[in-house]
Amino acid sequence: MRYEMLNHMPELFRALGNIHHGKHQPADAESYMHYCMLQANGLAQRGDSGFELTARGEWVINRREAQQMHH
């Protein structure tokens, strides 16, 4: 999934941020669906402690957070 596409899906950015900041288990069914969408798009993977970001997922959330700091 291209970065530009994610701009139309703030809930996926929220899920990426949650994982990035240590929330490796989704809080509810809707969050679980978002985590699975990230996994399906290669931005997250399942690890021993729950979901973890892939290198691509790290790149995406770091870019997003940097952009938000400039606005």
N, C-alpha and C positions, 0 to 999 in steps of 0.2 A: 504494500500500500504506500502510495506516495505521500510525502509530508503534506503537500497541498490538500490532499483528500482528507487528511486528519483534521485540518482546520474546520471542516464542516461537521466534525464529530467530537465536540468538547468532552463528551462522556468518556471517550477513549483516552483523551489526554488526561482526564482525571484519574482513570485507572492506571495509566502509565506512571503518573505522579505518585499514586498510592504505593505501587510496587517499588518505585525508585526510593521512596522515603520509608521503606521497611514494612509496609502492609502487604505481606506475601499471601495472605488468605483473603478472598473476597468476603465482604460483610453480608451479602444477601444474594438472592438468585439473579437479580439484574446485574450486580457487580460481577458475578461469576460469568455471566454471558459476555460482558465486556472483556474480562480477563481472557476468556477463550477466544474472542475475536483477535485480541493482541497476539495470542499464541498462533492462531491460524495465519496471521500475517507476518509471522517471523519476528515480532517485536518482544515476545516473552516466551518463556519455556517453563516447564515444571521441573522444580528441583526437589531436594530432600525436604526443605522447609516450606514448600509451596511454590508460588510463581516467582520467577526471577526474570529480569530483563536480559535480552540478548544484547550483543554489541550494537546492533541496529536500534534496538529500543532505547539504549542508553544515549545514543547519538540524537535520537528524535527528542527525548525529554530534555536533554541538555540544551538543544537548540531552542525548544519552546520556552524554557525557563529564562534563557538569555534574552530572547525576544521580549518577553513580558517585562523584564527589568528595564528595557529601553523605552517602554511605553508609559 
